[in-house]
Structures are given as structure tokens and as C-alpha cells.
Amino acid sequence: MTAAPVAGPEPGRPATEADPPLAAYPGTPDGFQRLWTPHRQVYIARQAGRPADDCVFCLAPKVSADDNLVVHLGELAYVVLNLYPYNSGHLLVCPYRHLAAYTDLTDLETVELARLTQQAMRTLTAYCHPQGFNLGLNQGSIAGAGIAGHLHQHIVPRWGGDANFFPIVAQTRALPQLLGQTRDGLRTLWPNAKSAL
């Protein structure tokens, strides 16, 4: 009599008779599939130890307007396109000060981050008509912050059907417009953008 096959420890690998029973693995099965992306840890580790004078978010507003991805410069914070976007129009709102924690913002910085987030959503809505948004702050590398040393809020426009098999199967994102074109379009629509750059 042959034992019934059980799930192996690696997702997607067919179970064999040599696999121990599921009960031999720690924890309780939760029904989720896992997508392992170990290459991302290399990027996270490289960014986590960067000093302030080598921080991309400290340097971005200092680069000439033609060579950066900054959409709008505020008084205490600015808005920039994500160089590695999850979707077209993926923006980041960053304080100028190099600080890691949301709790370290001053009251004025907190208000400006919120105001710039609202304005970014309005500008994206006028520019590319998303059906929704993901907003988020990842605090610390353990929480997924690629650049943990400098606080930044993500604003990701979303459309029905915008997630497809490309990122999973081919590690590729299909983006319909170059970052410089998106930057220029958003700058044009952003209130007072030209006077701020």
C-alpha cells in the first residue's frame, strides 16, 4: 500500500513519497501560495546602510530639473516619480530632511506630506484617470522599505486589470510611458509646478 502524496515544502513542487507528512513541518498551513523573490533582499540590504550624503532622496531635489524625476518641490517635502514603479505614475512624497520614522516628522512636515499626497492624487486623477490608489509608508527594512533611512510615502495609481502575469512569470512590468514623459505631464498639470522648479 502506497501512502497518499502530501504537499512538499517548496511551493509548486509536486509531492513525492519521500516527503515527510505535512504535520512534520512547523506551523499550520494557511492556504496561501508563496512567491519567493530573494533578489529583492540584495537591493534592500544595499539601500539600508546608505548614509545621508549618499541617499537618493536627499540628492534627487538637488539635481537639475531636466535630469531628475521630481514632479513638485514643496517647502518641507517634495514629490518624485518612483524609479522602479509598481504602476505608471507611481509617486513618492519625501520630506527634505533625512529621517526614517514617521514619528520623527514635525507637525508642519506631517501636514505638508498629507497635503502633497492629496495634490498628487488629484494630479494623477487629472493626468491618467486611475480607478483607485494604494497609499503606504513602509517603516524599516523589515516592513519592506527599500530605502529605510529616508521616509517616503508611496502613491500608486490603480486600474482594473492592471496586475497581470508579467511580473510573476517574466519578472517584467509593462509600463506604457517613459518616466520622463510621465514627469513632464504631471509637472504641467500640477498647480504652480513650473514656478516651483
C-alpha positions in Angstrom: 0.0 0.0 0.0 1.4 3.4 -1.0 1.0 6.5 1.2 -1.1 9.3 -0.2 1.1 12.1 -1.6 1.4 15.2 0.6 2.5 18.7 -0.2 6.2 19.3 -0.3 7.9 22.2 1.4 8.6 24.1 -1.8 5.5 25.8 -3.4 4.7 24.3 -6.8 6.9 21.2 -6.4 4.9 18.0 -6.7 4.9 15.9 -3.5 6.8 12.6 -3.5 6.6 9.6 -1.3 10.0 10.7 0.2 8.4 13.9 1.6 7.6 13.8 5.3 3.9 14.2 6.1 2.7 17.8 6.3 2.4 17.5 10.1 6.2 17.2 10.2 6.7 20.9 9.2 6.3 23.6 11.8 3.3 25.9 11.8 -0.2 25.4 10.4 -0.9 25.5 6.7 -2.7 28.8 5.8 -3.7 28.1 2.2 -1.5 30.9 0.8 0.8 30.4 -2.1 4.3 32.0 -1.7 6.2 33.9 -4.3 9.8 34.0 -3.3 11.9 36.9 -4.5 15.3 36.7 -2.9 16.8 39.1 -5.5 14.9 41.9 -3.7 16.8 41.4 -0.5 20.1 42.3 -2.2 18.5 45.7 -3.2 17.1 46.2 0.3 20.4 45.4 2.0 22.3 47.8 -0.3 19.9 50.7 0.4 19.5 50.2 4.2 23.1 51.1 5.0 23.4 54.3 2.9 24.5 57.4 4.8 22.5 60.7 4.3 25.1 62.2 1.9 24.6 59.2 -0.4 20.8 59.0 0.0 18.9 59.1 -3.3 16.0 61.0 -1.7 18.4 63.6 -0.3 20.1 64.0 -3.7 17.1 64.0 -6.0 15.8 67.6 -5.4 19.4 68.9 -5.9 19.8 67.5 -9.4 18.8 69.8 -12.3 15.1 69.7 -13.2 15.9 68.2 -16.6 17.8 65.3 -15.1 15.6 64.3 -12.1 12.2 62.7 -11.7 10.9 65.4 -9.3 7.3 66.4 -10.1 6.9 69.1 -7.5 9.0 70.9 -4.9 7.2 72.0 -1.7 8.6 73.9 1.3 9.3 70.9 3.6 8.8 68.0 1.2 8.7 67.1 -2.5 7.1 64.7 -4.9 9.1 62.4 -7.2 8.4 59.5 -9.5 9.5 56.1 -8.3 12.4 54.9 -10.4 11.2 51.3 -10.0 7.4 51.8 -10.3 4.8 49.3 -9.5 2.5 51.1 -11.9 2.7 54.0 -14.2 2.5 57.3 -12.3 3.8 55.7 -9.0 4.8 58.7 -6.9 6.7 59.2 -3.7 6.3 62.0 -1.3 9.5 62.7 0.7 10.5 65.2 3.4 13.7 67.0 2.6 15.1 66.1 6.0 16.8 62.7 6.2 14.8 60.9 8.7 13.5 57.3 8.9 10.4 57.4 11.1 7.0 58.9 10.5 7.0 59.8 14.3 10.1 62.0 13.7 8.3 64.4 11.4 7.5 67.8 12.8 3.8 68.9 12.8 4.4 71.1 9.8 6.2 68.3 7.8 3.3 66.0 8.6 0.8 68.5 7.3 2.8 69.1 4.1 3.2 65.3 3.4 -0.6 64.9 3.7 -1.3 68.0 1.5 1.2 66.8 -1.2 -0.3 63.3 -1.1 -3.8 64.8 -1.7 -2.5 67.0 -4.5 -0.6 64.1 -6.1 -3.8 62.1 -6.1 -5.7 65.0 -7.8 -3.0 65.5 -10.3 -2.7 61.8 -11.2 -6.5 61.6 -11.5 -6.4 64.5 -14.0 -3.5 63.0 -15.9 -4.2 59.3 -16.1 -7.6 58.7 -14.7 -6.9 55.9 -12.2 -9.8 54.0 -10.7 -8.2 53.8 -7.3 -5.0 54.3 -5.3 -2.7 52.4 -3.0 -1.1 54.7 -0.3 1.5 53.5 2.1 4.5 54.0 4.3 6.9 51.2 4.8 8.7 51.8 8.1 12.0 49.9 8.3 13.6 47.3 6.0 11.7 44.6 8.0 8.4 46.2 6.8 9.6 46.3 3.1 11.2 49.8 2.9 13.7 49.6 0.1 15.3 52.8 1.4 14.7 52.6 5.1 16.8 55.6 6.1 14.7 58.2 4.4 10.9 58.3 4.9 8.8 58.3 1.8 5.1 57.8 1.1 4.0 55.7 -1.9 1.1 56.8 -4.1 0.3 54.0 -6.6 -2.5 54.6 -9.1 -4.6 51.5 -9.9 -6.8 50.4 -12.7 -9.0 47.3 -13.2 -6.8 44.6 -14.7 -3.5 46.4 -14.1 -2.0 43.4 -12.5 -1.1 40.6 -14.9 1.1 37.6 -15.3 4.2 39.6 -16.5 5.7 40.3 -13.0 5.3 36.8 -11.9 6.2 34.8 -15.0 8.8 37.1 -16.6 9.8 39.5 -13.8 8.7 42.3 -16.1 6.3 45.2 -15.6 4.5 46.6 -18.7 4.6 50.4 -18.4 3.0 52.4 -21.3 5.1 55.6 -20.9 8.7 56.6 -20.2 9.3 58.1 -16.7 10.4 61.4 -18.2 7.2 61.7 -20.2 5.1 61.0 -17.1 7.2 63.5 -15.1 6.6 66.2 -17.7 2.9 65.5 -18.0 2.4 65.7 -14.2 4.5 68.8 -13.9 2.3 70.5 -16.4 -0.8 69.7 -14.5 0.5 70.3 -11.0 -0.7 73.7 -9.7 2.3 76.1 -9.7 4.6 73.3 -10.7 6.6 75.4 -13.2 7.3 78.2 -10.7 8.5 75.6 -8.1 11.1 74.0 -10.5 
